[in-house]
Structure formats: C-alpha cells, structure tokens
Amino acid sequence: MKDFIYYAPTEVVFGKEAEQQVARMVKKYGGHKVLVHYGGRSAKASGLLDEICGYLRDGGVSFVTLGGVVPNPRLSLVHEGIDLVHKEQIDFILAIGGGSVIDSSKAIALGAVYDGDVWDFYDSKAQPTACLPVASVLTLPAAGSEMSEASVITNEDGDIKRGFSNELCRPRFAIMNPERTFTLPPYQTAAGVTDMMMHTMERYFSHDNDMTLTDNLAEAVLRTMKECIPAVLKNPSDYRNRAQIMWGGSLAHNGLTGCGLIGDWATHQIEHELSAMFDVTHGAGLAAVWPSWARYVMHEDLTRFVRFAVNVMDVPNDYANPEATALRGIERIEEFYRSIGMPTSIHELIGRDITDEEIHEMARKCTRNYTITHGNFKVLKAEDIEEIYRMAR
C-alpha cells in the first residue's frame, strides 16, 4: 500500500428538489455576486437556469450569467468569463451542467485571480496560488468534476486539449438531483457511465496489489454502474438507478477509489487527442481506445486483468489459462460498450478510417513533441501510443 492523503471537502446536497438550497449554499461559502455559468439550450429549455436564477434572486444573491459552454470546453470562453468576472466584480462561480461546464468554471476561477494567461497552468508553465470559490448544480453525471480537483480545457489555437489538477479549484459544494437527469439523451447517459467507469479503471489498473479495500470499493462502483445503465436506458425516469449513477460519478473521481494506489491515466491522455482533433464525446472516445490499450499492456500484470475479468465482468476463471481469462474480460467490456451504444473502435467513433498522418500527429501532441511519456501500468512512449491508435482504428 502506498502512503496517501485523502481529501474530499466538497459538500454534497443530494436528492429531490436539492437545487432549492442553492442560495443558502452560496452564502454559506462566502458568495455575494455569482457568475452563473452554463452550456446551451438544455439549461434554458428545461427551465433549470431560470429556476436557479430565481432561487438566487429570492435568496438575496446577485448574479450575472454566461452560457455557451460546449463539450470539450474552449479556452476562448474561459477568457470571456475571466473578463466578465473582473468587470462585474464577481466573487463566486456557479456551474449549471456537467463536467464541461464545471471544468470551464474552474478555469475561470483560477484565471480570474492570476496576472498571466490561465493557459499557463494547463501548459505546465505556472502553478496557482489562489482561486475563486466554485460550486455546481450537476445535470450530467460523467466527469466527476463536481467533487474533483481536475479540469480539462481545449485551446483552439492548435486544437490542444490539456488537463490540470489543483486542490484550490475543488468545488465547495455540489447540488445533485437525479430527477434533473431524466431527460438526458441515451448516448450522453451511456457516455457518462463509460467516463465514470474509466475514472475508476484508470486507478484500478495499478501494480499496487495490497490495497484490498480500495480494490473492493472500485469493483463495487464498476459493477453498480454496469448494472444500472441498462435500466435507465430502458426507463429514463428510473429514479433509483439514476441516483446510483449520479452518486457513482462522484465516487469514481473524488479520489476514493485510488487511495493507496498509483493509477495509470494513459487512456485519458490518448483520448484527449482524439477529442481535440475530432471533437468527439469524451466517454465515447474512451470506449473506443481502452480495449486496445488493455490488450497492449495486459502482460505487464496479467493477474490484475484476470481479477478485473472475474470480479467485474463475471468471466469464469480459467486457472490453467490466465491469458484467456484476461482476454475474455476485455471482450466482455467491449460487448458491454456495444450493448449501451458506445463505439469500440475509432472508425465507429468518427465514422471513417483514421490516417497514419493523424495517428502520428496525435502521438506527437500527446507526448508534447516527444518530451514526455504517459502511464504507470506500462510507461508509454510516442511509438507505443501510435501502436495503440493503430490497434484501435
């Protein structure tokens, strides 16, 4: 077991009509003037944006709004938000939406109290010393950003997608009402579950095999998400299973399922380049890439893949042939992805064959011009990443 610090200070307000407490929570955490940050039509069409603004107004909290966040949130809108914070003297950022909106809100909160360009943090040129408080009203369970210290932003100048993690931007509170997820399209629901499962799997595939409790927690999250998603795809208003999924997304990325382990995270880095180049849904991109990553690295620790196959994917253990058991586990998760409408290849993801030139360019960007590697389960150089893209295409 590795030494670790577990820190998850986000206050969660979970349940039906939880959003009615938004003004009280903002004031509890020192907010006086709020930037309400949101995505596009769904926040307005559902009435949630107007409801939240009404609760803030009735609670004596002033606010301004900024919409326009898209999947793979853009740096240009972050800059617009930072300018608005300065102009309006805003002291609190409230995200209404999913991971993209929350990530954009974190970037605004970091950049608003920094003299340079907020991209410096994502480009590893600087570290923040302060951050405006951030909170969220969650509408799309997936990224787990509502309880995490992480943020991922896309810089349109070069189509570069980068992640940044710092405890300063961990949200003060998260409001979660599973009823607000009833109208999510099936594809977004499935991509969200894929993302939260991958957050757990990135931690689970570790060479640290002596943290039994953490492994058991991770397997429970994975099994629960796998069991709940078919029910909500069949009945979108299934509150019980929607609630498990909403809570599962937070547990998958608040650090709990990684305590005592050194995770991998190579699949996320490989997928970020797909999202940056082709603007695809992140969870779907993960589904397209992970099986190829798994086949490429599984012999680094076959026992871990056998455990995953048996304990998560319900594969009978062929003790005489552990490789066959491990491969069957990878095949089972591909079958699961297909059953919920996720792609299992890049061709399925983008609708065409990916070229060698595109593979080379993504590997170059992923390794920052061949200066860094990715992964801990198996350390991946640019040539390894290229091979994984080829296997996945």
Backbone hydrogen bonds, N-H to C=O, Kabsch-Sander energy under -0.5 kcal/mol:
donor,donor_aa,acceptor,acceptor_aa,energy
2,K,260,G,-2.1
7,Y,5,I,-0.6
11,E,172,R,-2.5
13,V,174,A,-2.7
14,F,12,V,-0.6
15,G,176,M,-3.0
18,A,15,G,-1.6
20,Q,17,E,-1.6
21,Q,18,A,-2.0
22,V,19,E,-1.7
25,M,21,Q,-2.2
26,V,22,V,-2.5
27,K,23,A,-2.3
28,K,24,R,-2.1
29,Y,25,M,-1.6
30,G,27,K,-1.7
31,G,26,V,-2.8
34,V,62,S,-2.3
35,L,92,F,-2.7
36,V,34,V,-0.7
36,V,64,V,-3.2
37,H,35,L,-0.8
37,H,94,L,-3.0
38,Y,66,L,-2.0
39,G,96,I,-0.6
44,K,40,G,-0.9
45,A,41,R,-3.8
46,S,42,S,-2.4
47,G,44,K,-1.2
49,L,43,A,-2.3
51,E,47,G,-2.2
52,I,48,L,-2.9
53,C,49,L,-2.5
54,G,50,D,-2.3
55,Y,51,E,-2.6
56,L,52,I,-2.5
57,R,53,C,-2.6
58,D,54,G,-2.8
59,G,55,Y,-1.6
60,G,57,R,-1.4
61,V,56,L,-2.9
62,S,32,H,-1.2
62,S,60,G,-0.6
64,V,34,V,-2.4
66,L,36,V,-2.5
68,G,39,G,-4.0
69,V,38,Y,-1.6
75,L,154,T,-2.3
78,V,74,R,-1.4
79,H,75,L,-2.5
80,E,76,S,-1.8
81,G,77,L,-2.6
82,I,78,V,-2.4
83,D,79,H,-2.2
84,L,80,E,-2.0
85,V,81,G,-2.4
86,H,82,I,-2.0
87,K,83,D,-2.5
88,E,84,L,-2.6
89,Q,85,V,-0.9
90,I,85,V,-1.8
91,D,33,K,-2.3
92,F,33,K,-1.0
93,I,133,P,-2.5
94,L,35,L,-3.0
95,A,93,I,-0.5
95,A,135,A,-2.8
96,I,37,H,-2.8
97,G,95,A,-0.5
97,G,137,V,-1.9
102,I,98,G,-2.3
103,D,99,G,-3.0
104,S,100,S,-2.2
105,S,101,V,-2.2
106,K,102,I,-2.4
107,A,103,D,-2.2
108,I,104,S,-2.2
109,A,105,S,-2.6
110,L,106,K,-2.3
111,G,107,A,-2.7
112,A,108,I,-2.2
113,V,110,L,-0.9
114,Y,111,G,-1.4
120,D,117,D,-2.4
121,F,118,V,-1.6
122,Y,118,V,-0.8
123,D,119,W,-2.0
124,S,121,F,-1.2
125,K,120,D,-3.1
126,A,120,D,-1.1
132,L,109,A,-1.6
135,A,93,I,-1.9
136,S,173,F,-1.7
137,V,95,A,-3.0
138,L,136,S,-0.6
138,L,175,I,-2.3
139,T,97,G,-1.7
140,L,97,G,-0.6
147,M,144,G,-1.8
148,S,144,G,-0.7
151,S,164,F,-2.0
153,I,162,R,-2.5
154,T,73,P,-3.2
155,N,153,I,-0.5
155,N,160,I,-3.5
156,E,154,T,-0.7
158,G,156,E,-1.7
159,D,156,E,-0.7
160,I,155,N,-2.1
161,K,159,D,-0.5
162,R,153,I,-2.6
162,R,160,I,-0.5
164,F,151,S,-2.8
166,N,149,E,-2.4
169,C,166,N,-1.6
170,R,167,E,-1.6
172,R,134,V,-3.5
174,A,11,E,-2.6
175,I,136,S,-2.7
176,M,13,V,-3.0
176,M,174,A,-0.6
177,N,138,L,-0.6
180,R,177,N,-2.2
181,T,178,P,-1.9
182,F,179,E,-1.4
184,L,181,T,-1.5
189,T,185,P,-2.3
190,A,186,P,-2.7
191,A,187,Y,-2.7
192,G,188,Q,-2.1
193,V,189,T,-2.0
194,T,190,A,-2.3
195,D,191,A,-2.2
196,M,192,G,-2.4
197,M,193,V,-2.4
198,M,194,T,-2.2
199,H,195,D,-2.2
200,T,196,M,-1.4
201,M,197,M,-2.5
202,E,198,M,-2.8
203,R,199,H,-0.7
203,R,200,T,-0.5
204,Y,200,T,-2.4
205,F,201,M,-2.3
206,S,204,Y,-2.0
209,N,207,H,-1.1
212,T,210,D,-0.5
215,D,211,M,-2.3
216,N,212,T,-2.6
217,L,213,L,-2.4
218,A,214,T,-2.5
219,E,215,D,-2.6
220,A,216,N,-2.0
221,V,217,L,-2.2
222,L,218,A,-2.5
223,R,219,E,-2.7
224,T,220,A,-2.4
225,M,221,V,-2.5
226,K,222,L,-2.2
227,E,223,R,-2.1
228,C,224,T,-2.1
229,I,225,M,-1.9
231,A,228,C,-0.5
232,V,228,C,-1.5
233,L,229,I,-1.9
234,K,230,P,-1.5
235,N,231,A,-2.7
238,D,235,N,-1.8
239,Y,237,S,-1.4
242,R,238,D,-2.5
243,A,239,Y,-2.6
244,Q,240,R,-1.6
245,I,241,N,-2.1
246,M,242,R,-2.5
247,W,243,A,-2.4
248,G,244,Q,-2.5
249,G,245,I,-2.0
250,S,246,M,-0.9
251,L,247,W,-2.3
252,A,248,G,-2.1
253,H,250,S,-1.1
254,N,250,S,-0.7
257,T,251,L,-0.7
258,G,255,G,-1.6
259,C,256,L,-1.1
261,L,258,G,-2.1
263,G,261,L,-0.6
264,D,202,E,-3.2
269,Q,265,W,-1.6
270,I,266,A,-2.7
271,E,267,T,-2.5
272,H,268,H,-2.4
273,E,269,Q,-0.9
274,L,270,I,-0.9
275,S,271,E,-2.5
276,A,272,H,-2.4
277,M,273,E,-2.3
278,F,274,L,-2.9
279,D,275,S,-1.9
285,G,281,T,-2.3
286,L,282,H,-2.1
287,A,283,G,-1.9
288,A,284,A,-1.8
289,V,285,G,-1.3
290,W,286,L,-2.9
292,S,289,V,-0.8
293,W,289,V,-1.9
294,A,290,W,-3.0
295,R,291,P,-2.2
296,Y,292,S,-1.8
297,V,293,W,-1.9
298,M,294,A,-1.8
300,E,297,V,-2.6
301,D,298,M,-1.3
304,R,301,D,-0.8
305,F,301,D,-1.1
306,V,302,L,-2.3
307,R,303,T,-2.4
308,F,304,R,-2.1
309,A,305,F,-2.3
310,V,306,V,-2.5
311,N,307,R,-3.1
312,V,308,F,-1.9
313,M,308,F,-1.7
314,D,310,V,-0.5
315,V,309,A,-2.4
318,D,316,P,-0.7
319,Y,317,N,-1.2
321,N,318,D,-1.7
325,T,321,N,-1.6
326,A,322,P,-2.6
327,L,323,E,-2.7
328,R,324,A,-2.2
329,G,325,T,-1.8
330,I,326,A,-1.7
331,E,327,L,-2.4
332,R,328,R,-2.4
333,I,329,G,-1.8
334,E,330,I,-1.7
335,E,331,E,-2.2
336,F,332,R,-2.3
337,Y,333,I,-2.7
338,R,334,E,-2.4
339,S,335,E,-2.0
340,I,336,F,-1.2
340,I,337,Y,-0.7
341,G,338,R,-1.3
342,M,337,Y,-3.0
346,I,392,A,-2.8
349,L,345,S,-1.6
350,I,346,I,-2.7
351,G,347,H,-2.2
359,I,355,T,-2.2
360,H,356,D,-2.6
361,E,357,E,-2.3
362,M,358,E,-2.5
363,A,359,I,-2.3
364,R,360,H,-2.1
365,K,361,E,-2.4
366,C,362,M,-2.7
367,T,363,A,-1.7
368,R,365,K,-1.4
369,N,364,R,-2.5
370,Y,364,R,-0.7
371,T,367,T,-2.3
372,I,367,T,-1.7
374,H,380,L,-1.8
375,G,264,D,-0.5
380,L,374,H,-3.4
381,K,379,V,-0.5
385,I,381,K,-2.3
386,E,382,A,-2.5
387,E,383,E,-1.7
388,I,384,D,-2.1
389,Y,385,I,-2.3
390,R,386,E,-2.3
391,M,387,E,-2.6
392,A,388,I,-2.0
393,R,389,Y,-0.9
393,R,390,R,-0.7
